[in-house]
Amino acid sequence: MTLLDAMLDDHGGNLVNVGPIKDRVTVNFSDVRDEGSLKYLVRGKDYVFHLAGQNDHVLSLTNPFPDIDINIKGSAILLETCRRFNAGARLLYSGTRGEYGRAVMLPVGEDQPMHPRGIYELSSLTAQQMFQIYNDNHGVPSVTLA
């Protein structure tokens, strides 16, 4: 198993987190926006779990550009790289409940209308929709969770 982490400041990356499995994984210190690294990393993989992203809601309120760059552009680069170099890999994207906005009823159902209230939530929803587009239009098998 290969893990990708850019180890960006203030994003929670810490090798202690993989301590219990360190002998069973390879950690690649790269960025989801680096197509050169992704070309190498996605080849031959059966599954790609996309959990990389800027998820600091407070930061997104003061600076929307990391959300746009990492969450949208990074997802697009990953999807396009998989399409070009391993279209058979099954992709899984983990979004956020915030894509739905304020809860109309609890529990929040997947049939609730999407109404993101911030750039972070919007960037996550955009990434989720890109995964659906690549699944439907390019045959890159994808599943999204919100």
Chimera marker file (.cmm) of the C-alpha trace (Angstrom):
<marker_set name="trace">
<marker id="1" x="0.000" y="0.000" z="0.000" r="1" g="1" b="0" radius="0.5"/>
<marker id="2" x="1.263" y="3.467" z="-0.861" r="1" g="1" b="0" radius="0.5"/>
<marker id="3" x="0.322" y="6.631" z="0.999" r="1" g="1" b="0" radius="0.5"/>
<marker id="4" x="0.755" y="10.095" z="-0.506" r="1" g="1" b="0" radius="0.5"/>
<marker id="5" x="1.172" y="13.104" z="1.770" r="1" g="1" b="0" radius="0.5"/>
<marker id="6" x="2.559" y="16.538" z="0.965" r="1" g="1" b="0" radius="0.5"/>
<marker id="7" x="3.111" y="17.143" z="4.695" r="1" g="1" b="0" radius="0.5"/>
<marker id="8" x="1.881" y="20.719" z="4.295" r="1" g="1" b="0" radius="0.5"/>
<marker id="9" x="2.233" y="22.910" z="7.365" r="1" g="1" b="0" radius="0.5"/>
<marker id="10" x="-0.902" y="23.045" z="9.541" r="1" g="1" b="0" radius="0.5"/>
<marker id="11" x="-2.641" y="20.184" z="7.694" r="1" g="1" b="0" radius="0.5"/>
<marker id="12" x="-2.112" y="17.460" z="10.285" r="1" g="1" b="0" radius="0.5"/>
<marker id="13" x="0.450" y="15.323" z="8.472" r="1" g="1" b="0" radius="0.5"/>
<marker id="14" x="2.482" y="13.368" z="10.996" r="1" g="1" b="0" radius="0.5"/>
<marker id="15" x="4.298" y="10.072" z="10.495" r="1" g="1" b="0" radius="0.5"/>
<marker id="16" x="3.196" y="9.048" z="13.993" r="1" g="1" b="0" radius="0.5"/>
<marker id="17" x="-0.241" y="8.523" z="12.440" r="1" g="1" b="0" radius="0.5"/>
<marker id="18" x="1.053" y="5.585" z="10.393" r="1" g="1" b="0" radius="0.5"/>
<marker id="19" x="3.297" y="4.197" z="13.134" r="1" g="1" b="0" radius="0.5"/>
<marker id="20" x="1.234" y="1.039" z="13.744" r="1" g="1" b="0" radius="0.5"/>
<marker id="21" x="1.326" y="0.113" z="10.022" r="1" g="1" b="0" radius="0.5"/>
<marker id="22" x="4.678" y="1.595" z="9.008" r="1" g="1" b="0" radius="0.5"/>
<marker id="23" x="6.084" y="-1.802" z="8.043" r="1" g="1" b="0" radius="0.5"/>
<marker id="24" x="3.175" y="-2.449" z="5.644" r="1" g="1" b="0" radius="0.5"/>
<marker id="25" x="3.064" y="0.880" z="3.782" r="1" g="1" b="0" radius="0.5"/>
<marker id="26" x="5.256" y="3.088" z="1.663" r="1" g="1" b="0" radius="0.5"/>
<marker id="27" x="4.907" y="6.824" z="2.237" r="1" g="1" b="0" radius="0.5"/>
<marker id="28" x="5.495" y="9.084" z="-0.752" r="1" g="1" b="0" radius="0.5"/>
<marker id="29" x="6.085" y="12.726" z="0.164" r="1" g="1" b="0" radius="0.5"/>
<marker id="30" x="4.485" y="14.407" z="-2.805" r="1" g="1" b="0" radius="0.5"/>
<marker id="31" x="1.413" y="16.451" z="-3.599" r="1" g="1" b="0" radius="0.5"/>
<marker id="32" x="-1.891" y="15.532" z="-5.224" r="1" g="1" b="0" radius="0.5"/>
<marker id="33" x="-1.253" y="18.451" z="-7.595" r="1" g="1" b="0" radius="0.5"/>
<marker id="34" x="1.995" y="16.908" z="-8.898" r="1" g="1" b="0" radius="0.5"/>
<marker id="35" x="1.073" y="15.023" z="-12.072" r="1" g="1" b="0" radius="0.5"/>
<marker id="36" x="4.594" y="13.647" z="-12.445" r="1" g="1" b="0" radius="0.5"/>
<marker id="37" x="4.390" y="11.889" z="-9.080" r="1" g="1" b="0" radius="0.5"/>
<marker id="38" x="0.821" y="10.741" z="-9.648" r="1" g="1" b="0" radius="0.5"/>
<marker id="39" x="1.699" y="9.150" z="-13.009" r="1" g="1" b="0" radius="0.5"/>
<marker id="40" x="4.141" y="6.936" z="-11.163" r="1" g="1" b="0" radius="0.5"/>
<marker id="41" x="1.932" y="6.331" z="-8.118" r="1" g="1" b="0" radius="0.5"/>
<marker id="42" x="-1.362" y="5.353" z="-9.817" r="1" g="1" b="0" radius="0.5"/>
<marker id="43" x="0.105" y="2.838" z="-12.264" r="1" g="1" b="0" radius="0.5"/>
<marker id="44" x="-0.820" y="-0.724" z="-11.384" r="1" g="1" b="0" radius="0.5"/>
<marker id="45" x="-3.051" y="0.236" z="-8.455" r="1" g="1" b="0" radius="0.5"/>
<marker id="46" x="-6.429" y="-1.466" z="-8.120" r="1" g="1" b="0" radius="0.5"/>
<marker id="47" x="-7.824" y="1.171" z="-5.735" r="1" g="1" b="0" radius="0.5"/>
<marker id="48" x="-7.104" y="4.855" z="-5.159" r="1" g="1" b="0" radius="0.5"/>
<marker id="49" x="-8.554" y="6.490" z="-2.058" r="1" g="1" b="0" radius="0.5"/>
<marker id="50" x="-8.557" y="10.279" z="-2.430" r="1" g="1" b="0" radius="0.5"/>
<marker id="51" x="-8.393" y="11.774" z="1.053" r="1" g="1" b="0" radius="0.5"/>
<marker id="52" x="-5.964" y="14.590" z="0.247" r="1" g="1" b="0" radius="0.5"/>
<marker id="53" x="-7.290" y="18.075" z="0.596" r="1" g="1" b="0" radius="0.5"/>
<marker id="54" x="-7.415" y="21.361" z="2.380" r="1" g="1" b="0" radius="0.5"/>
<marker id="55" x="-10.069" y="20.876" z="5.047" r="1" g="1" b="0" radius="0.5"/>
<marker id="56" x="-9.542" y="23.836" z="7.362" r="1" g="1" b="0" radius="0.5"/>
<marker id="57" x="-12.938" y="25.547" z="7.332" r="1" g="1" b="0" radius="0.5"/>
<marker id="58" x="-11.590" y="28.617" z="9.159" r="1" g="1" b="0" radius="0.5"/>
<marker id="59" x="-8.790" y="29.076" z="6.607" r="1" g="1" b="0" radius="0.5"/>
<marker id="60" x="-11.290" y="28.819" z="3.769" r="1" g="1" b="0" radius="0.5"/>
<marker id="61" x="-13.219" y="31.761" z="5.225" r="1" g="1" b="0" radius="0.5"/>
<marker id="62" x="-10.159" y="34.013" z="5.023" r="1" g="1" b="0" radius="0.5"/>
<marker id="63" x="-8.367" y="32.555" z="1.987" r="1" g="1" b="0" radius="0.5"/>
<marker id="64" x="-10.351" y="30.528" z="-0.575" r="1" g="1" b="0" radius="0.5"/>
<marker id="65" x="-7.407" y="29.786" z="-2.864" r="1" g="1" b="0" radius="0.5"/>
<marker id="66" x="-5.946" y="26.735" z="-1.064" r="1" g="1" b="0" radius="0.5"/>
<marker id="67" x="-9.396" y="25.090" z="-1.265" r="1" g="1" b="0" radius="0.5"/>
<marker id="68" x="-9.648" y="25.824" z="-4.976" r="1" g="1" b="0" radius="0.5"/>
<marker id="69" x="-6.065" y="24.795" z="-5.697" r="1" g="1" b="0" radius="0.5"/>
<marker id="70" x="-5.819" y="21.651" z="-3.590" r="1" g="1" b="0" radius="0.5"/>
<marker id="71" x="-9.406" y="20.379" z="-3.498" r="1" g="1" b="0" radius="0.5"/>
<marker id="72" x="-10.518" y="21.199" z="-7.039" r="1" g="1" b="0" radius="0.5"/>
<marker id="73" x="-7.311" y="21.367" z="-9.091" r="1" g="1" b="0" radius="0.5"/>
<marker id="74" x="-5.707" y="18.502" z="-7.149" r="1" g="1" b="0" radius="0.5"/>
<marker id="75" x="-8.766" y="16.307" z="-7.684" r="1" g="1" b="0" radius="0.5"/>
<marker id="76" x="-8.811" y="17.154" z="-11.392" r="1" g="1" b="0" radius="0.5"/>
<marker id="77" x="-5.131" y="16.248" z="-11.728" r="1" g="1" b="0" radius="0.5"/>
<marker id="78" x="-5.690" y="12.934" z="-9.926" r="1" g="1" b="0" radius="0.5"/>
<marker id="79" x="-8.712" y="12.080" z="-12.063" r="1" g="1" b="0" radius="0.5"/>
<marker id="80" x="-7.014" y="12.992" z="-15.324" r="1" g="1" b="0" radius="0.5"/>
<marker id="81" x="-3.877" y="11.088" z="-14.359" r="1" g="1" b="0" radius="0.5"/>
<marker id="82" x="-5.936" y="7.994" z="-13.554" r="1" g="1" b="0" radius="0.5"/>
<marker id="83" x="-7.839" y="8.358" z="-16.826" r="1" g="1" b="0" radius="0.5"/>
<marker id="84" x="-4.588" y="8.520" z="-18.791" r="1" g="1" b="0" radius="0.5"/>
<marker id="85" x="-2.433" y="6.024" z="-16.902" r="1" g="1" b="0" radius="0.5"/>
<marker id="86" x="-4.757" y="3.614" z="-15.041" r="1" g="1" b="0" radius="0.5"/>
<marker id="87" x="-8.386" y="4.014" z="-16.081" r="1" g="1" b="0" radius="0.5"/>
<marker id="88" x="-9.261" y="0.693" z="-14.463" r="1" g="1" b="0" radius="0.5"/>
<marker id="89" x="-8.337" y="1.748" z="-10.944" r="1" g="1" b="0" radius="0.5"/>
<marker id="90" x="-11.377" y="2.138" z="-8.713" r="1" g="1" b="0" radius="0.5"/>
<marker id="91" x="-11.417" y="5.573" z="-7.093" r="1" g="1" b="0" radius="0.5"/>
<marker id="92" x="-13.034" y="6.553" z="-3.826" r="1" g="1" b="0" radius="0.5"/>
<marker id="93" x="-13.526" y="10.182" z="-2.821" r="1" g="1" b="0" radius="0.5"/>
<marker id="94" x="-14.471" y="11.155" z="0.701" r="1" g="1" b="0" radius="0.5"/>
<marker id="95" x="-16.345" y="14.445" z="0.856" r="1" g="1" b="0" radius="0.5"/>
<marker id="96" x="-17.930" y="16.285" z="3.750" r="1" g="1" b="0" radius="0.5"/>
<marker id="97" x="-21.405" y="16.475" z="5.227" r="1" g="1" b="0" radius="0.5"/>
<marker id="98" x="-21.042" y="20.237" z="4.866" r="1" g="1" b="0" radius="0.5"/>
<marker id="99" x="-21.808" y="19.886" z="1.163" r="1" g="1" b="0" radius="0.5"/>
<marker id="100" x="-25.463" y="19.659" z="2.181" r="1" g="1" b="0" radius="0.5"/>
<marker id="101" x="-25.412" y="22.887" z="4.199" r="1" g="1" b="0" radius="0.5"/>
<marker id="102" x="-27.601" y="23.220" z="7.259" r="1" g="1" b="0" radius="0.5"/>
<marker id="103" x="-29.493" y="20.075" z="8.130" r="1" g="1" b="0" radius="0.5"/>
<marker id="104" x="-33.126" y="20.221" z="7.093" r="1" g="1" b="0" radius="0.5"/>
<marker id="105" x="-33.796" y="17.057" z="9.055" r="1" g="1" b="0" radius="0.5"/>
<marker id="106" x="-31.762" y="14.532" z="11.025" r="1" g="1" b="0" radius="0.5"/>
<marker id="107" x="-30.258" y="12.261" z="10.093" r="1" g="1" b="0" radius="0.5"/>
<marker id="108" x="-29.120" y="14.041" z="6.946" r="1" g="1" b="0" radius="0.5"/>
<marker id="109" x="-30.099" y="11.898" z="3.970" r="1" g="1" b="0" radius="0.5"/>
<marker id="110" x="-28.334" y="11.725" z="0.636" r="1" g="1" b="0" radius="0.5"/>
<marker id="111" x="-31.508" y="13.016" z="-1.004" r="1" g="1" b="0" radius="0.5"/>
<marker id="112" x="-31.251" y="16.350" z="0.842" r="1" g="1" b="0" radius="0.5"/>
<marker id="113" x="-30.520" y="19.202" z="-1.594" r="1" g="1" b="0" radius="0.5"/>
<marker id="114" x="-26.910" y="20.342" z="-1.793" r="1" g="1" b="0" radius="0.5"/>
<marker id="115" x="-26.397" y="23.809" z="-0.368" r="1" g="1" b="0" radius="0.5"/>
<marker id="116" x="-22.728" y="24.363" z="0.576" r="1" g="1" b="0" radius="0.5"/>
<marker id="117" x="-22.268" y="27.415" z="2.799" r="1" g="1" b="0" radius="0.5"/>
<marker id="118" x="-18.574" y="28.065" z="2.249" r="1" g="1" b="0" radius="0.5"/>
<marker id="119" x="-15.721" y="27.680" z="-0.209" r="1" g="1" b="0" radius="0.5"/>
<marker id="120" x="-14.391" y="24.560" z="1.542" r="1" g="1" b="0" radius="0.5"/>
<marker id="121" x="-17.754" y="22.815" z="1.228" r="1" g="1" b="0" radius="0.5"/>
<marker id="122" x="-18.177" y="24.047" z="-2.351" r="1" g="1" b="0" radius="0.5"/>
<marker id="123" x="-14.709" y="22.805" z="-3.327" r="1" g="1" b="0" radius="0.5"/>
<marker id="124" x="-15.505" y="19.391" z="-1.846" r="1" g="1" b="0" radius="0.5"/>
<marker id="125" x="-18.818" y="19.231" z="-3.707" r="1" g="1" b="0" radius="0.5"/>
<marker id="126" x="-17.091" y="20.266" z="-6.934" r="1" g="1" b="0" radius="0.5"/>
<marker id="127" x="-14.513" y="17.502" z="-6.493" r="1" g="1" b="0" radius="0.5"/>
<marker id="128" x="-17.296" y="15.004" z="-5.796" r="1" g="1" b="0" radius="0.5"/>
<marker id="129" x="-19.087" y="16.014" z="-8.987" r="1" g="1" b="0" radius="0.5"/>
<marker id="130" x="-15.861" y="15.733" z="-10.996" r="1" g="1" b="0" radius="0.5"/>
<marker id="131" x="-15.505" y="12.140" z="-9.785" r="1" g="1" b="0" radius="0.5"/>
<marker id="132" x="-19.029" y="11.455" z="-11.036" r="1" g="1" b="0" radius="0.5"/>
<marker id="133" x="-18.247" y="13.069" z="-14.397" r="1" g="1" b="0" radius="0.5"/>
<marker id="134" x="-15.094" y="10.969" z="-14.849" r="1" g="1" b="0" radius="0.5"/>
<marker id="135" x="-17.062" y="7.880" z="-13.902" r="1" g="1" b="0" radius="0.5"/>
<marker id="136" x="-19.893" y="8.639" z="-16.342" r="1" g="1" b="0" radius="0.5"/>
<marker id="137" x="-17.962" y="10.163" z="-19.248" r="1" g="1" b="0" radius="0.5"/>
<marker id="138" x="-14.549" y="8.506" z="-19.121" r="1" g="1" b="0" radius="0.5"/>
<marker id="139" x="-15.278" y="5.151" z="-17.509" r="1" g="1" b="0" radius="0.5"/>
<marker id="140" x="-13.003" y="5.791" z="-14.532" r="1" g="1" b="0" radius="0.5"/>
<marker id="141" x="-14.842" y="3.801" z="-11.843" r="1" g="1" b="0" radius="0.5"/>
<marker id="142" x="-15.532" y="6.132" z="-8.919" r="1" g="1" b="0" radius="0.5"/>
<marker id="143" x="-17.490" y="6.147" z="-5.696" r="1" g="1" b="0" radius="0.5"/>
<marker id="144" x="-18.059" y="9.270" z="-3.629" r="1" g="1" b="0" radius="0.5"/>
<marker id="145" x="-18.960" y="9.571" z="0.030" r="1" g="1" b="0" radius="0.5"/>
<marker id="146" x="-20.325" y="12.665" z="1.708" r="1" g="1" b="0" radius="0.5"/>
<link id1="1" id2="2" r="1" g="1" b="0" radius="0.2"/>
<link id1="2" id2="3" r="1" g="1" b="0" radius="0.2"/>
<link id1="3" id2="4" r="1" g="1" b="0" radius="0.2"/>
<link id1="4" id2="5" r="1" g="1" b="0" radius="0.2"/>
<link id1="5" id2="6" r="1" g="1" b="0" radius="0.2"/>
<link id1="6" id2="7" r="1" g="1" b="0" radius="0.2"/>
<link id1="7" id2="8" r="1" g="1" b="0" radius="0.2"/>
<link id1="8" id2="9" r="1" g="1" b="0" radius="0.2"/>
<link id1="9" id2="10" r="1" g="1" b="0" radius="0.2"/>
<link id1="10" id2="11" r="1" g="1" b="0" radius="0.2"/>
<link id1="11" id2="12" r="1" g="1" b="0" radius="0.2"/>
<link id1="12" id2="13" r="1" g="1" b="0" radius="0.2"/>
<link id1="13" id2="14" r="1" g="1" b="0" radius="0.2"/>
<link id1="14" id2="15" r="1" g="1" b="0" radius="0.2"/>
<link id1="15" id2="16" r="1" g="1" b="0" radius="0.2"/>
<link id1="16" id2="17" r="1" g="1" b="0" radius="0.2"/>
<link id1="17" id2="18" r="1" g="1" b="0" radius="0.2"/>
<link id1="18" id2="19" r="1" g="1" b="0" radius="0.2"/>
<link id1="19" id2="20" r="1" g="1" b="0" radius="0.2"/>
<link id1="20" id2="21" r="1" g="1" b="0" radius="0.2"/>
<link id1="21" id2="22" r="1" g="1" b="0" radius="0.2"/>
<link id1="22" id2="23" r="1" g="1" b="0" radius="0.2"/>
<link id1="23" id2="24" r="1" g="1" b="0" radius="0.2"/>
<link id1="24" id2="25" r="1" g="1" b="0" radius="0.2"/>
<link id1="25" id2="26" r="1" g="1" b="0" radius="0.2"/>
<link id1="26" id2="27" r="1" g="1" b="0" radius="0.2"/>
<link id1="27" id2="28" r="1" g="1" b="0" radius="0.2"/>
<link id1="28" id2="29" r="1" g="1" b="0" radius="0.2"/>
<link id1="29" id2="30" r="1" g="1" b="0" radius="0.2"/>
<link id1="30" id2="31" r="1" g="1" b="0" radius="0.2"/>
<link id1="31" id2="32" r="1" g="1" b="0" radius="0.2"/>
<link id1="32" id2="33" r="1" g="1" b="0" radius="0.2"/>
<link id1="33" id2="34" r="1" g="1" b="0" radius="0.2"/>
<link id1="34" id2="35" r="1" g="1" b="0" radius="0.2"/>
<link id1="35" id2="36" r="1" g="1" b="0" radius="0.2"/>
<link id1="36" id2="37" r="1" g="1" b="0" radius="0.2"/>
<link id1="37" id2="38" r="1" g="1" b="0" radius="0.2"/>
<link id1="38" id2="39" r="1" g="1" b="0" radius="0.2"/>
<link id1="39" id2="40" r="1" g="1" b="0" radius="0.2"/>
<link id1="40" id2="41" r="1" g="1" b="0" radius="0.2"/>
<link id1="41" id2="42" r="1" g="1" b="0" radius="0.2"/>
<link id1="42" id2="43" r="1" g="1" b="0" radius="0.2"/>
<link id1="43" id2="44" r="1" g="1" b="0" radius="0.2"/>
<link id1="44" id2="45" r="1" g="1" b="0" radius="0.2"/>
<link id1="45" id2="46" r="1" g="1" b="0" radius="0.2"/>
<link id1="46" id2="47" r="1" g="1" b="0" radius="0.2"/>
<link id1="47" id2="48" r="1" g="1" b="0" radius="0.2"/>
<link id1="48" id2="49" r="1" g="1" b="0" radius="0.2"/>
<link id1="49" id2="50" r="1" g="1" b="0" radius="0.2"/>
<link id1="50" id2="51" r="1" g="1" b="0" radius="0.2"/>
<link id1="51" id2="52" r="1" g="1" b="0" radius="0.2"/>
<link id1="52" id2="53" r="1" g="1" b="0" radius="0.2"/>
<link id1="53" id2="54" r="1" g="1" b="0" radius="0.2"/>
<link id1="54" id2="55" r="1" g="1" b="0" radius="0.2"/>
<link id1="55" id2="56" r="1" g="1" b="0" radius="0.2"/>
<link id1="56" id2="57" r="1" g="1" b="0" radius="0.2"/>
<link id1="57" id2="58" r="1" g="1" b="0" radius="0.2"/>
<link id1="58" id2="59" r="1" g="1" b="0" radius="0.2"/>
<link id1="59" id2="60" r="1" g="1" b="0" radius="0.2"/>
<link id1="60" id2="61" r="1" g="1" b="0" radius="0.2"/>
<link id1="61" id2="62" r="1" g="1" b="0" radius="0.2"/>
<link id1="62" id2="63" r="1" g="1" b="0" radius="0.2"/>
<link id1="63" id2="64" r="1" g="1" b="0" radius="0.2"/>
<link id1="64" id2="65" r="1" g="1" b="0" radius="0.2"/>
<link id1="65" id2="66" r="1" g="1" b="0" radius="0.2"/>
<link id1="66" id2="67" r="1" g="1" b="0" radius="0.2"/>
<link id1="67" id2="68" r="1" g="1" b="0" radius="0.2"/>
<link id1="68" id2="69" r="1" g="1" b="0" radius="0.2"/>
<link id1="69" id2="70" r="1" g="1" b="0" radius="0.2"/>
<link id1="70" id2="71" r="1" g="1" b="0" radius="0.2"/>
<link id1="71" id2="72" r="1" g="1" b="0" radius="0.2"/>
<link id1="72" id2="73" r="1" g="1" b="0" radius="0.2"/>
<link id1="73" id2="74" r="1" g="1" b="0" radius="0.2"/>
<link id1="74" id2="75" r="1" g="1" b="0" radius="0.2"/>
<link id1="75" id2="76" r="1" g="1" b="0" radius="0.2"/>
<link id1="76" id2="77" r="1" g="1" b="0" radius="0.2"/>
<link id1="77" id2="78" r="1" g="1" b="0" radius="0.2"/>
<link id1="78" id2="79" r="1" g="1" b="0" radius="0.2"/>
<link id1="79" id2="80" r="1" g="1" b="0" radius="0.2"/>
<link id1="80" id2="81" r="1" g="1" b="0" radius="0.2"/>
<link id1="81" id2="82" r="1" g="1" b="0" radius="0.2"/>
<link id1="82" id2="83" r="1" g="1" b="0" radius="0.2"/>
<link id1="83" id2="84" r="1" g="1" b="0" radius="0.2"/>
<link id1="84" id2="85" r="1" g="1" b="0" radius="0.2"/>
<link id1="85" id2="86" r="1" g="1" b="0" radius="0.2"/>
<link id1="86" id2="87" r="1" g="1" b="0" radius="0.2"/>
<link id1="87" id2="88" r="1" g="1" b="0" radius="0.2"/>
<link id1="88" id2="89" r="1" g="1" b="0" radius="0.2"/>
<link id1="89" id2="90" r="1" g="1" b="0" radius="0.2"/>
<link id1="90" id2="91" r="1" g="1" b="0" radius="0.2"/>
<link id1="91" id2="92" r="1" g="1" b="0" radius="0.2"/>
<link id1="92" id2="93" r="1" g="1" b="0" radius="0.2"/>
<link id1="93" id2="94" r="1" g="1" b="0" radius="0.2"/>
<link id1="94" id2="95" r="1" g="1" b="0" radius="0.2"/>
<link id1="95" id2="96" r="1" g="1" b="0" radius="0.2"/>
<link id1="96" id2="97" r="1" g="1" b="0" radius="0.2"/>
<link id1="97" id2="98" r="1" g="1" b="0" radius="0.2"/>
<link id1="98" id2="99" r="1" g="1" b="0" radius="0.2"/>
<link id1="99" id2="100" r="1" g="1" b="0" radius="0.2"/>
<link id1="100" id2="101" r="1" g="1" b="0" radius="0.2"/>
<link id1="101" id2="102" r="1" g="1" b="0" radius="0.2"/>
<link id1="102" id2="103" r="1" g="1" b="0" radius="0.2"/>
<link id1="103" id2="104" r="1" g="1" b="0" radius="0.2"/>
<link id1="104" id2="105" r="1" g="1" b="0" radius="0.2"/>
<link id1="105" id2="106" r="1" g="1" b="0" radius="0.2"/>
<link id1="106" id2="107" r="1" g="1" b="0" radius="0.2"/>
<link id1="107" id2="108" r="1" g="1" b="0" radius="0.2"/>
<link id1="108" id2="109" r="1" g="1" b="0" radius="0.2"/>
<link id1="109" id2="110" r="1" g="1" b="0" radius="0.2"/>
<link id1="110" id2="111" r="1" g="1" b="0" radius="0.2"/>
<link id1="111" id2="112" r="1" g="1" b="0" radius="0.2"/>
<link id1="112" id2="113" r="1" g="1" b="0" radius="0.2"/>
<link id1="113" id2="114" r="1" g="1" b="0" radius="0.2"/>
<link id1="114" id2="115" r="1" g="1" b="0" radius="0.2"/>
<link id1="115" id2="116" r="1" g="1" b="0" radius="0.2"/>
<link id1="116" id2="117" r="1" g="1" b="0" radius="0.2"/>
<link id1="117" id2="118" r="1" g="1" b="0" radius="0.2"/>
<link id1="118" id2="119" r="1" g="1" b="0" radius="0.2"/>
<link id1="119" id2="120" r="1" g="1" b="0" radius="0.2"/>
<link id1="120" id2="121" r="1" g="1" b="0" radius="0.2"/>
<link id1="121" id2="122" r="1" g="1" b="0" radius="0.2"/>
<link id1="122" id2="123" r="1" g="1" b="0" radius="0.2"/>
<link id1="123" id2="124" r="1" g="1" b="0" radius="0.2"/>
<link id1="124" id2="125" r="1" g="1" b="0" radius="0.2"/>
<link id1="125" id2="126" r="1" g="1" b="0" radius="0.2"/>
<link id1="126" id2="127" r="1" g="1" b="0" radius="0.2"/>
<link id1="127" id2="128" r="1" g="1" b="0" radius="0.2"/>
<link id1="128" id2="129" r="1" g="1" b="0" radius="0.2"/>
<link id1="129" id2="130" r="1" g="1" b="0" radius="0.2"/>
<link id1="130" id2="131" r="1" g="1" b="0" radius="0.2"/>
<link id1="131" id2="132" r="1" g="1" b="0" radius="0.2"/>
<link id1="132" id2="133" r="1" g="1" b="0" radius="0.2"/>
<link id1="133" id2="134" r="1" g="1" b="0" radius="0.2"/>
<link id1="134" id2="135" r="1" g="1" b="0" radius="0.2"/>
<link id1="135" id2="136" r="1" g="1" b="0" radius="0.2"/>
<link id1="136" id2="137" r="1" g="1" b="0" radius="0.2"/>
<link id1="137" id2="138" r="1" g="1" b="0" radius="0.2"/>
<link id1="138" id2="139" r="1" g="1" b="0" radius="0.2"/>
<link id1="139" id2="140" r="1" g="1" b="0" radius="0.2"/>
<link id1="140" id2="141" r="1" g="1" b="0" radius="0.2"/>
<link id1="141" id2="142" r="1" g="1" b="0" radius="0.2"/>
<link id1="142" id2="143" r="1" g="1" b="0" radius="0.2"/>
<link id1="143" id2="144" r="1" g="1" b="0" radius="0.2"/>
<link id1="144" id2="145" r="1" g="1" b="0" radius="0.2"/>
<link id1="145" id2="146" r="1" g="1" b="0" radius="0.2"/>
</marker_set>
